[in-house]
């Protein structure tokens, strides 16, 4: 995990007690990003708090997301260019099995 922004995002998610935090290098698989950060929260309120913490703290350093999607759902996606953050409720994460899909294609 050599990327400084990646390290910051992981730390910010850990600070708010993200569950089962994973970082996946997708450079070889996808053209749209270098890394996926995948984390779970306990409920929608928790995943919003995780996303809010990442967004708020990075804005203090003038780092802004290209896009945030799904804020009022059970899966929030935050696009920081080379890093895409996926924050799920546990149930939604089990439904999509995103990390299994990308780890299998390595």
Order of alpha helices (4+ residues) and beta strands (2+ residues): alpha-beta-beta-alpha-beta-beta-beta-alpha-alpha
